[in-house]
Amino acid sequence: MTDVLSLLVAFSVIVLIRRSRNGGGLTGLAHRARLARRRRLRFDPAAYGLPPLEQLDARRAGPPPPVYRSKEIQAIAHAAWEGDWRPAAAYVEAAGRDWDERWSRMELLQQVMEQDDSWLDAWLLVQPDSCEAATLHAQRLLHQAWAIRGSEYANKVPADRMAAFRRLVPASIDAAKQAAELGPQDPGPWVVMVTAARGAQYSHEQFRPLWEGLVARAPHHYTGHWQAMQYWCAKWFGSNRLMLEFAERTVGRAPAGSPLAGIYVHALYELVKRSGSAALPSSAAAKDLLVQAARSLDQVPEGDERLPRLRHLLAHYLNKAGRYEAALEQFRLLGPWCGAEPWTKEVDPVAAFDFARGTAATKAGTTAGR
C-alpha cells in the first residue's frame, strides 16, 4: 500500500510541476490542497477486481496477439520479400466480405511494402485486373506522398517536396478510381480516396461523393469512419462542431460487435489535442453518449486488436465525465495493460494509469463483490 501511495504522490507532483511550467500554474495553496487530497486516496486494487500495481505493464496496450497469428504474418512478409506475392493475395482473399478485416490485412501488406514493394509490381504484372493489387498500388502512392511531404506545416516544406506531394496525391486518387472499377463492390479503393481527400484539399462538395461511395459499400467501415472524422476535424477541412456531430452520429450507427462507436473517443482526443480539456462536451447528453459507446464496445469480440486502445481512451474520458462506475468497468477489462494513450503521454505511464483507475474505483464506491 505504501508503494502505491508513494507513486500516486510522486505522479501528482510531476503533473503539477509540468502544468506550472506550461503557464497553467496553480497557487502554492492549491498545490498543497491537491497533494493532500491525493495522499488521502486509499486504494486497494484487489478490492475492486483490479490487478496489483506491480503487475501493470506499459509495454503494450493489451495482450499480445496469438502466436499463430504472428507466425502467419511473418510467413507472408518473408514470402513477399522473396518475390512471392501469392501468399499476400490469398491472405486478403481469405477475409471474404468482412470489409473491416479485409482492410486490416491490406494495411498490414502496406507495412510489408515499406521494406520492399517489388512483389506488388510482380503481382500487378501477373494479375492486372486484381482490385486488391490495384488498391495496394493506390495506397503505395499515397504513403509515398506523405513520406515525401513530412509532417511540417506546408510553408516549411521545401518546394520540390511539396511539388512531388501535390503530384502523388492526385495520382493515388486516380489509381484508387481505377481499382474501384476493377472491384465495384469493394470499399477498399474508396477508403484510399477518402483518406487522400485531405492531402488533395478537397472541398466539402468534392468530399461527400467519396464518402457516399464508401458507405454505400460498407456502411460501418471503421477505418473509413476514422479517416472521415479526420477530414471533418478543425485542423483539416471541418471544425470541432462538425467533427463531434459526425462522431456522435457514428455512435448511433454502430452495429453489435463493431468497434465503430470508438470513433467518438478518437474525436474527443482530437478535440483535446487542439483545444484543451476545457473544450470537452460537459452536458448530460454528452456524458450519456460516452456510456452508450462503452456499452457498444462491450459487444466487440475480445480478440479485436483495436479494442484495448479504445478502452484506454474511453476509461479516461469516462473519468473526466464523472461516470466512474463505467470507467471502473473499463479498467477491469483492461487488466494490467497500460501502454497506450493517454497514459503514455505522461512521464510515468504506470503511475498515471494507476492513479486514474484508483480515482474511478474510489469514486465509484463499489467493490468487485457488489
C-alpha positions as CSV (number, residue, x, y, z in Angstrom):
1,M,0.0,0.0,0.0
2,T,2.8,2.4,0.9
3,D,4.4,1.9,-2.6
4,V,1.1,2.7,-4.2
5,L,0.6,5.9,-2.3
6,S,4.2,7.0,-2.9
7,L,3.7,6.6,-6.6
8,L,0.5,8.5,-6.6
9,V,2.0,11.4,-4.7
10,A,5.1,11.4,-7.0
11,F,2.9,11.4,-10.1
12,S,0.8,14.3,-8.8
13,V,3.9,16.3,-8.1
14,I,5.2,15.7,-11.7
15,V,1.9,16.7,-13.2
16,L,1.6,19.8,-11.1
17,I,5.2,20.9,-12.0
18,R,4.5,20.3,-15.7
19,R,1.3,22.4,-15.5
20,S,3.1,25.2,-13.8
21,R,5.8,25.2,-16.5
22,N,3.2,25.3,-19.2
23,G,1.7,28.5,-17.8
24,G,-1.3,26.9,-16.1
25,G,0.2,27.4,-12.7
26,L,-1.9,26.9,-9.6
27,T,-1.1,28.9,-6.4
28,G,1.1,27.2,-3.8
29,L,-2.0,26.7,-1.6
30,A,-3.8,24.9,-4.4
31,H,-0.7,22.7,-5.0
32,R,-0.7,21.7,-1.3
33,A,-4.5,21.1,-1.3
34,R,-4.3,18.9,-4.4
35,L,-1.4,16.9,-2.9
36,A,-3.3,16.5,0.3
37,R,-6.4,15.1,-1.5
38,R,-4.2,12.6,-3.3
39,R,-2.5,11.5,-0.2
40,R,-5.9,10.7,1.3
41,L,-6.7,8.3,-1.6
42,R,-6.8,4.8,-0.1
43,F,-6.8,2.3,-3.0
44,D,-6.6,-1.4,-2.8
45,P,-6.8,-2.7,-6.4
46,A,-7.8,-6.2,-5.3
47,A,-10.9,-4.9,-3.6
48,Y,-12.1,-3.6,-6.9
49,G,-11.2,-6.6,-9.1
50,L,-8.1,-4.9,-10.5
51,P,-4.5,-6.3,-10.7
52,P,-1.9,-5.1,-8.3
53,L,0.4,-2.2,-9.1
54,E,3.5,-4.5,-9.6
55,Q,1.7,-6.3,-12.5
56,L,1.0,-3.2,-14.5
57,D,2.7,-3.3,-17.9
58,A,3.3,-0.2,-20.0
59,R,4.9,-2.1,-22.9
60,R,1.7,-2.9,-24.6
61,A,-1.9,-1.5,-24.9
62,G,-3.3,-5.0,-24.5
63,P,-2.4,-8.7,-24.6
64,P,-0.1,-9.8,-27.4
65,P,-1.7,-11.4,-30.5
66,P,-1.8,-15.2,-30.6
67,V,1.4,-16.8,-31.6
68,Y,-0.1,-18.4,-34.7
69,R,-1.2,-15.0,-36.0
70,S,2.3,-13.6,-35.6
71,K,3.8,-16.6,-37.4
72,E,1.3,-16.3,-40.2
73,I,2.1,-12.6,-40.8
74,Q,5.8,-13.3,-40.7
75,A,5.5,-16.0,-43.3
76,I,3.5,-13.7,-45.6
77,A,6.1,-10.9,-45.2
78,H,9.1,-13.2,-45.9
79,A,7.4,-14.7,-48.9
80,A,6.7,-11.3,-50.3
81,W,10.3,-10.0,-49.7
82,E,11.5,-13.1,-51.6
83,G,9.3,-12.2,-54.5
84,D,6.3,-14.5,-54.0
85,W,3.1,-12.3,-53.8
86,R,0.7,-15.2,-53.8
87,P,0.5,-15.7,-50.0
88,A,-0.3,-12.0,-49.7
89,A,-3.1,-12.2,-52.3
90,A,-4.5,-15.3,-50.6
91,Y,-4.3,-13.6,-47.2
92,V,-6.5,-10.7,-48.4
93,E,-8.9,-13.0,-50.2
94,A,-9.4,-15.2,-47.1
95,A,-11.1,-12.2,-45.4
96,G,-14.0,-12.6,-47.8
97,R,-16.6,-9.8,-47.5
98,D,-15.6,-8.9,-43.9
99,W,-14.6,-5.4,-45.1
100,D,-13.0,-4.3,-41.9
101,E,-10.9,-7.4,-41.6
102,R,-10.0,-7.2,-45.3
103,W,-8.8,-3.6,-44.9
104,S,-6.8,-4.5,-41.8
105,R,-5.0,-7.1,-43.9
106,M,-4.4,-4.5,-46.6
107,E,-2.9,-2.2,-44.1
108,L,-0.6,-5.0,-42.9
109,L,0.5,-5.5,-46.5
110,Q,1.2,-1.8,-46.8
111,Q,3.6,-2.2,-43.9
112,V,5.3,-5.1,-45.7
113,M,5.7,-2.8,-48.8
114,E,7.6,-0.3,-46.7
115,Q,10.6,-2.6,-46.7
116,D,10.3,-3.9,-50.2
117,D,7.5,-3.4,-52.7
118,S,8.8,-5.2,-55.7
119,W,6.5,-8.1,-55.0
120,L,3.5,-5.8,-55.6
121,D,4.8,-4.9,-59.1
122,A,5.1,-8.6,-59.8
123,W,1.5,-9.2,-58.6
124,L,0.2,-6.3,-60.8
125,L,2.1,-7.7,-63.8
126,V,0.5,-11.2,-63.4
127,Q,-2.9,-10.0,-62.3
128,P,-3.5,-6.5,-63.8
129,D,-7.2,-6.9,-63.1
130,S,-6.8,-7.5,-59.4
131,C,-8.7,-4.9,-57.3
132,E,-6.7,-5.8,-54.3
133,A,-3.3,-5.3,-56.0
134,A,-4.6,-2.0,-57.6
135,T,-5.8,-0.8,-54.3
136,L,-2.4,-1.5,-52.7
137,H,-0.8,0.4,-55.5
138,A,-3.0,3.4,-54.8
139,Q,-2.1,3.1,-51.1
140,R,1.6,3.0,-52.0
141,L,1.3,6.2,-53.9
142,L,-0.5,8.0,-51.1
143,H,2.0,6.8,-48.5
144,Q,4.9,7.9,-50.7
145,A,3.3,11.3,-51.0
146,W,3.1,11.8,-47.2
147,A,6.6,10.4,-46.7
148,I,8.0,13.0,-49.1
149,R,6.0,15.8,-47.6
150,G,6.7,15.0,-44.0
151,S,4.7,16.4,-41.0
152,E,5.8,20.0,-41.1
153,Y,3.5,22.9,-41.8
154,A,3.0,23.5,-45.5
155,N,5.0,26.7,-45.5
156,K,8.0,24.9,-44.1
157,V,8.1,22.1,-46.7
158,P,10.7,22.6,-49.5
159,A,9.1,23.5,-52.8
160,D,10.4,20.4,-54.6
161,R,9.0,18.1,-51.9
162,M,5.7,19.9,-51.9
163,A,5.5,19.6,-55.7
164,A,6.1,15.9,-55.5
165,F,3.4,15.6,-52.8
166,R,0.9,17.5,-54.9
167,R,1.6,15.3,-57.9
168,L,1.4,12.0,-56.0
169,V,-1.8,12.6,-54.0
170,P,-4.0,13.1,-57.2
171,A,-2.2,10.1,-58.7
172,S,-3.2,8.0,-55.7
173,I,-6.9,9.1,-56.2
174,D,-6.7,8.2,-59.9
175,A,-5.2,4.8,-59.1
176,A,-8.0,4.2,-56.5
177,K,-10.6,5.1,-59.0
178,Q,-9.2,2.5,-61.4
179,A,-9.1,0.0,-58.6
180,A,-12.8,0.8,-57.9
181,E,-13.7,-0.1,-61.5
182,L,-12.0,-3.5,-61.0
183,G,-13.9,-4.3,-57.8
184,P,-17.3,-2.4,-57.9
185,Q,-18.4,-3.8,-54.5
186,D,-15.1,-3.4,-52.7
187,P,-14.9,-0.4,-50.4
188,G,-11.1,-0.5,-50.2
189,P,-10.5,1.9,-53.1
190,W,-12.9,4.3,-51.5
191,V,-11.1,4.3,-48.2
192,V,-8.0,5.4,-50.1
193,M,-9.9,8.2,-51.8
194,V,-11.5,9.4,-48.5
195,T,-8.0,9.3,-46.9
196,A,-6.4,11.2,-49.9
197,A,-9.1,13.9,-49.9
198,R,-7.3,15.8,-47.1
199,G,-4.0,15.9,-49.0
200,A,-5.8,16.9,-52.2
201,Q,-7.5,19.7,-50.3
202,Y,-11.0,18.6,-51.4
203,S,-13.9,20.9,-50.6
204,H,-17.0,19.5,-48.8
205,E,-18.7,19.2,-52.1
206,Q,-15.8,17.1,-53.5
207,F,-15.5,15.0,-50.4
208,R,-19.1,14.0,-49.9
209,P,-19.4,11.8,-53.1
210,L,-16.3,9.9,-51.9
211,W,-17.9,9.3,-48.5
212,E,-21.2,8.3,-50.0
213,G,-19.4,5.8,-52.3
214,L,-17.6,4.3,-49.3
215,V,-20.7,3.9,-47.0
216,A,-22.8,2.6,-49.9
217,R,-20.4,-0.4,-50.0
218,A,-19.5,-0.7,-46.3
219,P,-21.8,1.4,-44.0
220,H,-19.9,0.6,-40.8
221,H,-16.3,0.6,-42.1
222,Y,-14.1,1.5,-39.1
223,T,-11.1,2.9,-40.8
224,G,-13.2,4.7,-43.3
225,H,-15.1,6.5,-40.5
226,W,-11.8,7.3,-38.7
227,Q,-10.4,8.9,-41.9
228,A,-13.7,10.9,-42.4
229,M,-13.5,12.1,-38.8
230,Q,-10.0,13.4,-39.6
231,Y,-11.4,15.3,-42.6
232,W,-14.1,16.9,-40.5
233,C,-11.8,18.0,-37.7
234,A,-10.7,21.6,-37.3
235,K,-7.1,21.1,-38.4
236,W,-8.3,19.9,-41.8
237,F,-11.5,21.0,-43.5
238,G,-14.1,21.0,-40.8
239,S,-14.5,22.3,-37.2
240,N,-14.8,21.0,-33.7
241,R,-18.6,21.1,-34.1
242,L,-18.6,19.2,-37.5
243,M,-16.2,16.6,-36.1
244,L,-18.3,16.0,-33.0
245,E,-21.5,15.8,-34.9
246,F,-20.1,13.2,-37.2
247,A,-18.7,11.2,-34.3
248,E,-22.0,11.4,-32.4
249,R,-23.9,10.1,-35.4
250,T,-21.4,7.3,-35.7
251,V,-22.1,6.0,-32.2
252,G,-25.8,5.7,-33.0
253,R,-25.0,3.8,-36.2
254,A,-22.6,1.2,-34.7
255,P,-23.9,-2.3,-35.1
256,A,-23.5,-5.0,-32.5
257,G,-20.0,-6.4,-32.5
258,S,-18.4,-3.5,-34.3
259,P,-15.9,-1.1,-32.6
260,L,-17.4,1.8,-34.6
261,A,-18.6,3.7,-31.5
262,G,-14.9,4.1,-30.6
263,I,-14.7,6.8,-33.3
264,Y,-16.3,9.1,-30.7
265,V,-13.5,8.8,-28.2
266,H,-11.0,9.4,-31.0
267,A,-12.9,12.6,-31.8
268,L,-12.7,13.7,-28.1
269,Y,-8.9,13.0,-28.2
270,E,-8.5,15.1,-31.3
271,L,-10.6,17.9,-29.7
272,V,-8.4,18.0,-26.5
273,K,-5.2,18.0,-28.6
274,R,-6.4,21.1,-30.4
275,S,-8.5,23.0,-27.9
276,G,-7.6,21.6,-24.4
277,S,-9.7,19.7,-21.9
278,A,-11.9,22.6,-21.3
279,A,-13.4,22.0,-24.7
280,L,-14.8,18.6,-23.8
281,P,-18.6,18.4,-24.0
282,S,-20.0,18.6,-20.5
283,S,-23.7,18.2,-21.0
284,A,-25.6,15.2,-19.5
285,A,-26.3,14.0,-23.1
286,A,-22.6,14.0,-23.9
287,K,-21.8,12.0,-20.8
288,D,-24.6,9.6,-21.6
289,L,-23.1,9.2,-25.1
290,L,-19.8,8.0,-23.6
291,V,-21.7,5.4,-21.6
292,Q,-23.6,4.4,-24.8
293,A,-20.2,4.0,-26.5
294,A,-19.0,1.8,-23.6
295,R,-22.0,-0.5,-24.0
296,S,-21.4,-0.7,-27.7
297,L,-17.8,-1.7,-27.2
298,D,-18.8,-4.3,-24.7
299,Q,-20.2,-6.2,-27.6
300,V,-17.0,-6.3,-29.6
301,P,-15.1,-9.6,-29.5
302,E,-12.3,-9.5,-27.0
303,G,-9.8,-10.6,-29.7
304,D,-10.3,-7.4,-31.7
305,E,-6.9,-5.7,-31.6
306,R,-8.5,-2.3,-31.9
307,L,-10.4,-2.7,-28.6
308,P,-7.7,-2.1,-26.0
309,R,-6.6,1.3,-27.2
310,L,-10.3,2.3,-27.4
311,R,-10.9,1.2,-23.9
312,H,-7.9,3.2,-22.6
313,L,-9.3,6.4,-24.1
314,L,-12.8,5.5,-23.0
315,A,-11.8,5.0,-19.4
316,H,-10.0,8.3,-19.4
317,Y,-13.0,10.3,-20.7
318,L,-15.5,8.5,-18.6
319,N,-13.4,9.5,-15.6
320,K,-13.4,13.1,-16.9
321,A,-17.1,13.0,-17.3
322,G,-17.6,11.7,-13.7
323,R,-19.0,8.4,-14.9
324,Y,-16.8,6.5,-12.5
325,E,-18.8,3.2,-12.5
326,A,-18.5,2.9,-16.2
327,A,-14.8,3.9,-16.1
328,L,-14.0,1.3,-13.5
329,E,-15.5,-1.4,-15.6
330,Q,-13.2,-0.4,-18.5
331,F,-10.2,-0.6,-16.1
332,R,-11.3,-4.1,-15.1
333,L,-11.4,-5.1,-18.7
334,L,-8.0,-3.6,-19.4
335,G,-6.4,-5.5,-16.6
336,P,-2.6,-4.8,-16.3
337,W,-2.0,-3.3,-19.7
338,C,-1.3,0.4,-19.7
339,G,1.0,1.0,-22.7
340,A,-1.4,3.3,-24.6
341,E,-2.6,6.9,-24.8
342,P,-3.4,8.9,-22.7
343,W,-1.1,7.3,-20.1
344,T,1.9,7.2,-22.4
345,K,1.8,10.9,-22.8
346,E,2.8,11.2,-19.2
347,V,6.3,10.9,-17.6
348,D,5.3,7.7,-15.8
349,P,2.5,5.8,-17.7
350,V,2.2,3.2,-15.0
351,A,1.6,5.9,-12.3
352,A,-0.8,7.8,-14.5
353,F,-2.8,4.7,-15.2
354,D,-2.8,3.6,-11.6
355,F,-4.0,6.9,-10.4
356,A,-6.8,7.1,-12.9
357,R,-8.1,3.6,-12.1
358,G,-7.8,4.4,-8.4
359,T,-9.9,7.5,-8.9
360,A,-12.5,5.5,-10.7
361,A,-12.6,2.8,-8.1
362,T,-12.8,5.1,-5.0
363,K,-15.3,7.5,-6.5
364,A,-17.5,4.7,-7.9
365,G,-17.8,3.5,-4.3
366,T,-18.1,-0.2,-5.3
367,T,-16.1,-3.3,-4.8
368,A,-15.8,-6.3,-7.0
369,G,-18.3,-8.2,-4.9
370,R,-21.2,-5.8,-5.5
